[in-house]
Amino acid sequence: MKHPNFQLSPEITRALNLGTPIVALESTVITHGLPHPQNLQLARDMEKQVRDNGAIPATIALLDGKIRIGLSDQELVRLAEADSTLKVSHRDFATAIVKKANGGTTVAGTMYAANMAGIKVFATGGIGGVHKESAFDISTDLRSLAEIPTVVVCAGAKAILDLPATLEYLETMGVPVIGYKTDEFPAFYSRESGLGVSARLDTPEEVADFAKAHWNLGMKSGILVTNPIPEKFAIPKSSMEPIIAQASAEAIQQGIHGQKLTPFLLGRISELTKGKSLNSNLALLLNNARLAAEIAQEMNTKKKEWAI
């Protein structure tokens, strides 16, 4: 692609030209999710997991006001060590460009940039959704899923959210919610939520076939593939609910909202679980990167059959 505000790495340009499987990776987990040096280690581990499973990682971020698709290790270091970075969703791209700022892209921001570059598979931790603290606080991630044709691999929505309302929104917007080897919508730290999915698929090939069928019908939405956290790292829903409730109550008391809410809640939950939730978060991110790479390989073999 040629666009004055986008810059593709040589590796991603080559992969696109050769038709090599690519997996997009977000960067707010680097800029706003973890402290240094854990954020840098996670970024490297995510990219390695994608490579080890047959695809090319495309970490997406903003550096000096340029939307970067694919970062070198030196650029990952720079992003991870930056003192001041923007959290970039749809509305924030122009701000970052005008200010020549560095920034981490959210799920919505990453989906937008990946789609512009022609990348169809994206791995993240958990999507945003409808917040419990306010029914009007709805993540742009949901609108992006309704409008951008991308396969998004996640461990469900973040457990801090109103999960029933989030699923209702996705249903209203016609977004397929796939349970990968499960009939139940995973709740990020927990494998169970008590809520269903719209379809269950059990192999990367089935996901690729589903994507082909969905988009060949003329559908324009994304496809949400929910991949439960590995059992070894899962925390039962019954254990997480009181901790999430406490963190939510503290956020309300302190008047925390908007883009600051999710980082506060995730950080406070990590404190209350004595780091256990953080370990779970890291494990599910790597698990999603692995599955996304496998799906990207399967989709790559079928891309000539897509209508988009």
Secondary structure, 3 states (H helix, E strand, C coil): CCCCCEEECHHHHHHHHHCCCEEEECCHHHHHHCCCCHHHHHHHHHHHHHHHCCCEEEEEEEECCEEEECCCHHHHHHHHHCCCCEEECHHHHHHHHHHCCCEEECHHHHHHHHHHHCCCEEECCCECCEECCCCCCECHHHHHHHHCCCEEEECEECCCECHHHHHHHHHHCCCCEEEECCCECCECCECCCCCECCEEECCHHHHHHHHHHHHHCCCCCCEEEECCCCHHHCCCHHHHHHHHHHHHHHHHHHCCCHHHHHHHHHHHHHHHCCCHHHHHHHHHHHHHHHHHHHHHHHHHHHHHHCCC
